[in-house]
């Protein structure tokens, strides 16, 4: 699967799980809002309507999602939706008569409680799970980018090294991960990755994880904070940074100062 198809799949998955942040990032980078799965034909709008994510539906409609596009089983987003508010949004987006696409339960005089408050199924985990605030009642239109760039051009330097100049590096947009960013920067600057204690997004933000990397933009200035060789040994911590171990050298041997009362044999 090529890079564009992978990002299209991430767009559908973010609509499925209700991940507003990832959805907006992908739309800003020009991913086709109507891209469908090659096997079942589902689009992001099908998933958002099925799962009952009203805020996701608003954003997709504002960015040109088709309400009449059908799956391989001939379903429209409306025919998969059981939420009355979302059905109203979908029907207001077209002049066509979509009443034939309403779920059979919605034609009942009384809507059952399980349709008013549908239970969401298992979520697809594509990013770190975190709660996101609801978008405004009228979701802003996300500016579409005509073509997805192949790479981000970033500016990087070593912190506190006496040389204030940056160099430019190219990070592929198909691999926006922390490990790829660290490997790229250390290779270009000829730095041992084990000596990097943190990656700083100037002026004062630490980059620690993949989600931070996806928010980087063209021209972003970064600097690597590097631990000098021969100083305290470093170990990884749970927050993605490195911690110094006092009294221990980088080569793993104890300092002789800790054993100065012992006899040394030559």
HELIX and SHEET records of a PDB file:
HELIX    1   1 UNK A    3  UNK A   17  1                                  15    
HELIX    2   2 UNK A   20  UNK A   28  1                                   9    
HELIX    3   3 UNK A   44  UNK A   51  1                                   8    
HELIX    4   4 UNK A   54  UNK A   62  1                                   9    
HELIX    5   5 UNK A   77  UNK A   80  1                                   4    
HELIX    6   6 UNK A   84  UNK A   91  1                                   8    
HELIX    7   7 UNK A   99  UNK A  101  5                                   3    
HELIX    8   8 UNK A  104  UNK A  107  5                                   4    
HELIX    9   9 UNK A  113  UNK A  116  1                                   4    
HELIX   10  10 UNK A  173  UNK A  175  5                                   3    
HELIX   11  11 UNK A  178  UNK A  189  1                                  12    
HELIX   12  12 UNK A  193  UNK A  195  5                                   3    
HELIX   13  13 UNK A  210  UNK A  214  1                                   5    
HELIX   14  14 UNK A  256  UNK A  259  5                                   4    
SHEET    1   A 5 UNK A 167  UNK A 172  0                                        
SHEET    2   A 5 UNK A 151  UNK A 158 -1                                        
SHEET    3   A 5 UNK A 221  UNK A 226  1                                        
SHEET    4   A 5 UNK A 196  UNK A 201 -1                                        
SHEET    5   A 5 UNK A 205  UNK A 207 -1                                        
SHEET    1   B 2 UNK A 232  UNK A 236  0                                        
SHEET    2   B 2 UNK A 242  UNK A 249 -1                                        
END                                                                             
